[in-house]
Amino acid sequence: MAEELNRAILLALLSEPEPISLPRLGKRLGLGASVLMRALTLMGEASLGGQPGPGWVTLRLEDERWMAGLTEAGRRFCAEASHG
């Protein structure tokens, strides 16, 4: 289930040229902000249990809105996954 969720989030972010707000991303995917934030945190660079995340996404607070976007590492991962 988590793998499918991550894939859906990555594909949605891949289709956006610029970072997208969490409410807009959640609406597109039919997910709540807390579900998105949890998944995005795990796909970011944050260390959990001493293990750094893969760094596929970036989250930033912009004008009091959380924005999510793909990093270059995330774009490479998506490209490699689509060829594998």
VENLINLIN-V755408 format. One record per backbone hydrogen bond with DSSP energy under -1.0 kcal/mol. CO is the residue of the C=O (numbers start at 1). NH is the residue of the N-H. If there is no record, write none. Layout:
BEGIN
CO NH
CO NH
END
This chain:
BEGIN
1 5
2 6
3 7
4 8
5 9
6 10
7 11
8 12
9 13
10 14
11 15
13 16
20 68
21 25
22 26
23 27
24 28
25 29
26 30
26 31
32 36
33 37
34 38
35 39
36 40
37 41
38 42
39 43
43 56
43 57
44 55
46 53
48 51
51 48
56 71
58 69
60 67
62 65
65 62
66 22
67 60
68 20
69 58
71 75
72 76
73 77
74 78
75 79
76 80
77 81
78 82
END
